[in-house]
C-alpha cells in the first residue's frame, strides 16, 4: 500500500526528486495523505493528469500562521480557502477514491480541508498576505521515511 499526498510545489521539483522527512521544499497540500494499493498508482496518476489538464494555474493568498497536525506541532501558513482551491481539492479527493484510494486523513478533507503551506525545517515559510502561484501538481510518496516525488502534472487548463 502506498501512502501518498498531492501537493502544489512552490518551487520547481521533478519526478524522482527525494527529500528526507521534514525537508520537502515549500508546497501547498492539495490532497492530504491517502492510501493506494500499489497496482492502482497508475490510475491515480491518470486521474491527476485529467484534472490538471482542465485546471489552470491558481493564485492563492496566505492568511496567517497556525499549528496543524495530530498533536498541533506542525507550523504552517494558512491559505485562503478560495472556491477554486476547494473545487480542486474535492475533484482530487473524488478522483482518488474512484481510482481505488482511501483517505488516511478523512478529518482533513471535503468541508474540513484547510489549505496550507508547511514551514520547512530550515525556516522557509509564506508570510501572511503573500500570494503564491500554483502551476503544478505533484504526488509525494510518503511510504518511506525518504519522501519521493513520483509524478508531476502542469496545471494547464482554463478552469
C-alpha positions, 0 to 999 in steps of 0.5 A: 500500500502506498501512502501518498499526498498531492501537493502544489510545489512552490518551487520547481521539483521533478519526478524522482526528486527525494527529500528526507522527512521534514525537508520537502521544499515549500508546497501547498497540500492539495490532497492530504495523505491517502492510501493506494494499493500499489497496482492502482498508482497508475490510475491515480496518476491518470486521474491527476493528469485529467484534472490538471489538464482542465485546471489552470494555474491558481493564485492563492493568498496566505492568511496567517500562521497556525499549528496543524497536525495530530498533536498541533506541532506542525507550523504552517501558513494558512491559505485562503480557502478560495472556491477554486482551491476547494473545487480542486481539492474535492475533484482530487479527493473524488478522483482518488477514491474512484481510482481505488484510494482511501483517505488516511486523513478523512478529518482533513478533507471535503468541508474540513480541508484547510489549505496550507503551506508547511514551514520547512525545517530550515525556516522557509515559510509564506508570510501572511498576505503573500500570494503564491502561484500554483502551476503544478501538481505533484504526488509525494510518496510518503511510504518511506521515511525518504519522501519521493516525488513520483509524478508531476502534472502542469496545471494547464487548463482554463478552469 
